[in-house]
Amino acid sequence: MYDELAEKGKLSANDALPLSYDQHCLVGVSKPFDPKEHDMLRRETCDFEIVIPKSDPFYAIYMPLPGDRVSWAVIHNVPKASAKEGEARFSEWGPEATAEMIDFVRHQPSPFKCTLGEVIDRTPTHLISKIMLEEKYFESWYNRRVVLLGDACHKVVPSAGLGANLAILDGVHLCNLLVDMPSPTQENIAIVFENYFNNRSKVAQAALDNARQFGKVMSNRGFVSEVVRKIFFNYIPDWMTRWQNTQRLQFRPQLHFLPQVPDRGTPKAQPQESRLFVSVATA
Ligand SMILES: Cc1cc2nc3c(=O)[nH]c(=O)nc-3n(C[C@H](O)[C@H](O)[C@H](O)COP(=O)(O)OP(=O)(O)OC[C@H]3O[C@@H](n4cnc5c(N)ncnc54)[C@H](O)[C@@H]3O)c2cc1C
């Protein structure tokens, strides 16, 4: 699709640029810890804890899993300007890059009365992965009869936990339009893809902004960033957090040809989109 758009001179300069890596991420699932010793493993709810060091340019997230295991992730933000050098020094994939990043982060304290390094040591090697994460909003979502969805047209760093959510709901929106399409003519396909793009691109852009801001709050270092973080985590009133969540999660299309799922979420969903072809389809 990109080749064809480029041939026609319709590929935007932004889309033609290669991706740059914005975050280096190390993830793993540990062997069981003793729940008697760790309050986090005894809680009714699956809360997760984040450790943000004062000066190191990375933070760690810990989540309890069934069987008293712990899922952990270390995220190292790479400033765009130095994405090809400086801090982006773990730029390779593979076991050496993994070992190098482990060495870099292992001294950090964890919520488990031990260092992050000891949590990592408690993790079988085959359950440790190092991933490089990119962030990019693409402008080309479709061409003729080809359409993109999910990470292929909007890559979001996982800071705000929105990437899979967006990908699934892209699929739902597109599916709702395609099943109603009266006939698969190029004209109808163009109408479907345009409607899909107009609706979902706004949501994707907002999610990217949200993930980027959250990533900055978590990763920026220095006095000002620390103050911002303190306010963000301690003094933002609940109603504002709920409002923010509503902004992120209000577009929740459902497949219109299946029984509707009741809206049990605290942030309520926007009403379902009206059906684009319904009058044609039922005529
Ligand atoms: C560490 C991490 C944590 C994350 N946490 C969250 C989270 O908490 N919440 C959230 O919502 N999102 C999260 N995400 C993001 C989420 O995983 C992605 O946004 C989502 O998986 C995108 O779905 P997708 O179907 O677009 O792409 P993918 O899941 O990448 O699926 C694409 C598939 O296509 C296959 N493929 C690629 N090339 C070819 C080919 N040539 N031929 C055939 N198959 C091919 C791939 O193998 C892959 O299976 C996280 C991502 C990472 C890396």
The ligand as an SDF file (V2000), in Angstrom:
LIG
                    3D

 53 58  0  0  0  0  0  0  0  0999 V2000
    5.2780   -4.6080   26.6410 C   0  0  0  0  0  0  0  0  0  0  0  0
    3.9650   -4.1640   26.0730 C   0  0  0  0  0  0  0  0  0  0  0  0
    2.9110   -3.9000   26.9430 C   0  0  0  0  0  0  0  0  0  0  0  0
    1.6830   -3.4830   26.4510 C   0  0  0  0  0  0  0  0  0  0  0  0
    0.6700   -3.2400   27.3310 N   0  0  0  0  0  0  0  0  0  0  0  0
   -0.5300   -2.8750   26.8680 C   0  0  0  0  0  0  0  0  0  0  0  0
   -1.6280   -2.6800   27.7710 C   0  0  0  0  0  0  0  0  0  0  0  0
   -1.4940   -2.8020   28.9860 O   0  0  0  0  0  0  0  0  0  0  0  0
   -2.8370   -2.3350   27.2500 N   0  0  0  0  0  0  0  0  0  0  0  0
   -3.0290   -2.1660   25.9160 C   0  0  0  0  0  0  0  0  0  0  0  0
   -4.1580   -1.8620   25.4830 O   0  0  0  0  0  0  0  0  0  0  0  0
   -2.0140   -2.3460   25.0320 N   0  0  0  0  0  0  0  0  0  0  0  0
   -0.7810   -2.6980   25.4690 C   0  0  0  0  0  0  0  0  0  0  0  0
    0.2490   -2.8970   24.5830 N   0  0  0  0  0  0  0  0  0  0  0  0
    0.0440   -2.6210   23.1480 C   0  0  0  0  0  0  0  0  0  0  0  0
   -0.6650   -3.7700   22.4160 C   0  0  0  0  0  0  0  0  0  0  0  0
    0.0160   -4.9840   22.6380 O   0  0  0  0  0  0  0  0  0  0  0  0
   -0.6950   -3.4530   20.9120 C   0  0  0  0  0  0  0  0  0  0  0  0
   -1.1690   -2.1270   20.7070 O   0  0  0  0  0  0  0  0  0  0  0  0
   -1.6280   -4.4230   20.1950 C   0  0  0  0  0  0  0  0  0  0  0  0
   -1.1480   -5.7380   20.3390 O   0  0  0  0  0  0  0  0  0  0  0  0
   -1.7390   -4.0710   18.7010 C   0  0  0  0  0  0  0  0  0  0  0  0
   -2.5120   -5.0400   18.0790 O   0  0  0  0  0  0  0  0  0  0  0  0
   -2.3850   -5.2650   16.5270 P   0  0  0  0  0  0  0  0  0  0  0  0
   -3.3190   -6.3870   16.1920 O   0  0  0  0  0  0  0  0  0  0  0  0
   -2.5440   -3.9750   15.8010 O   0  0  0  0  0  0  0  0  0  0  0  0
   -0.8680   -5.6990   16.2620 O   0  0  0  0  0  0  0  0  0  0  0  0
   -0.0700   -6.9980   16.8350 P   0  0  0  0  0  0  0  0  0  0  0  0
   -0.6240   -7.4510   18.1480 O   0  0  0  0  0  0  0  0  0  0  0  0
    1.3520   -6.6080   16.7230 O   0  0  0  0  0  0  0  0  0  0  0  0
   -0.4510   -8.1020   15.7600 O   0  0  0  0  0  0  0  0  0  0  0  0
    0.1440   -8.1320   14.4950 C   0  0  0  0  0  0  0  0  0  0  0  0
    0.3430   -9.6020   14.1390 C   0  0  0  0  0  0  0  0  0  0  0  0
    0.7320   -9.6890   12.7670 O   0  0  0  0  0  0  0  0  0  0  0  0
    1.7680  -10.6550   12.6820 C   0  0  0  0  0  0  0  0  0  0  0  0
    2.5470  -10.3580   11.4610 N   0  0  0  0  0  0  0  0  0  0  0  0
    3.4510   -9.3800   11.2920 C   0  0  0  0  0  0  0  0  0  0  0  0
    3.9520   -9.4220   10.0580 N   0  0  0  0  0  0  0  0  0  0  0  0
    3.3440  -10.4300    9.4320 C   0  0  0  0  0  0  0  0  0  0  0  0
    3.4070  -10.9650    8.1150 C   0  0  0  0  0  0  0  0  0  0  0  0
    4.2210  -10.4520    7.1770 N   0  0  0  0  0  0  0  0  0  0  0  0
    2.6160  -12.0170    7.8110 N   0  0  0  0  0  0  0  0  0  0  0  0
    1.7560  -12.5420    8.7230 C   0  0  0  0  0  0  0  0  0  0  0  0
    1.6490  -12.0680   10.0000 N   0  0  0  0  0  0  0  0  0  0  0  0
    2.4220  -11.0350   10.3240 C   0  0  0  0  0  0  0  0  0  0  0  0
    2.5460  -10.5030   13.9670 C   0  0  0  0  0  0  0  0  0  0  0  0
    3.2890  -11.6710   14.2540 O   0  0  0  0  0  0  0  0  0  0  0  0
    1.4340  -10.2630   14.9720 C   0  0  0  0  0  0  0  0  0  0  0  0
    0.9250  -11.4600   15.5000 O   0  0  0  0  0  0  0  0  0  0  0  0
    1.5000   -3.3190   25.0460 C   0  0  0  0  0  0  0  0  0  0  0  0
    2.5470   -3.5940   24.1610 C   0  0  0  0  0  0  0  0  0  0  0  0
    3.7730   -4.0110   24.6650 C   0  0  0  0  0  0  0  0  0  0  0  0
    4.8770   -4.3260   23.6840 C   0  0  0  0  0  0  0  0  0  0  0  0
  1  2  1  0
  2  3  1  0
  2 52  2  0
  3  4  2  0
  4  5  1  0
  4 50  1  0
  5  6  2  0
  6  7  1  0
  6 13  1  0
  7  8  2  0
  7  9  1  0
  9 10  1  0
 10 11  2  0
 10 12  1  0
 12 13  2  0
 13 14  1  0
 14 15  1  0
 14 50  1  0
 15 16  1  0
 16 17  1  0
 16 18  1  0
 18 19  1  0
 18 20  1  0
 20 21  1  0
 20 22  1  0
 22 23  1  0
 23 24  1  0
 24 25  2  0
 24 26  1  0
 24 27  1  0
 27 28  1  0
 28 29  2  0
 28 30  1  0
 28 31  1  0
 31 32  1  0
 32 33  1  0
 33 34  1  0
 33 48  1  0
 34 35  1  0
 35 36  1  0
 35 46  1  0
 36 37  1  0
 36 45  1  0
 37 38  2  0
 38 39  1  0
 39 40  1  0
 39 45  2  0
 40 41  1  0
 40 42  2  0
 42 43  1  0
 43 44  2  0
 44 45  1  0
 46 47  1  0
 46 48  1  0
 48 49  1  0
 50 51  2  0
 51 52  1  0
 52 53  1  0
M  END
$$$$
